């Protein structure tokens, strides 16, 4: 099993790191150790608060990597980032080190040339990733999205079909459903329906989007079979990113 060391703090939870982990998992089983340095005096505010935030990010990141199928663990180190990496490399050998920082001009680690200095400590490759600053706390997970394409004039038991689908999705306890009204489109009939022409705007395309776990979506598919006599259903795997609320600044 290949072993990777991830060095990050405020950039944990970013898409760049997620993609890097996913790429490495494509080559087989892998272990990821997440190292979160929290040197005293580096962060604004009380050091205890910075440590608590780092621990929360670490726990969330381990959950996210585990959800991807990775073997993951981690630790926070209340010391200089370079010294934290040096200690981790002394305890364990890694096939690659991934250093994730804020962009240049915002990152204290980059001002200290941390990626290059880490390269001096190991013969393993060192990948440097940058992530946007100021991103809110977020949770990333995998889910399934179903997109249902029907016509605006389609009916079920006397009411619009898209309304029937939304209500049945709610009754099934799904996470949510959204109906989008198309401005223009055509289907199997090859007739273009458009909001720009009154005579062609009576049956505009409607898209109902539902996102939930694979198990819940698959359990709901027979309901769609019951409701839809003509239309298109697309099922696809997606990554969902849910942003947590923040206090206004």
Secondary structure, DSSP 4 states (H G I P E B T S, - for coil): -EEEEEE-STTTT-HHHHHHHHHHHTTS-EEEEEEEE--TTSSSS-HHHHHHHHHHHHHHHHHHHHHTT-EEEEEEESS-HHHHHHHHHHH---SEEEEEEEPTTT-HHHHTTHHHHHHTT-SSEEEEEEE-SSPPPEEEEEEEEEEEEEETT-EETTEEHHHHHHHHHHHTT-S-EEEEE-SEE--TT---EETTSGGG-TT-EEEEEEEE-HHHHHHHHHHHHHH-SS-EEEEEEEEEEEEPP----
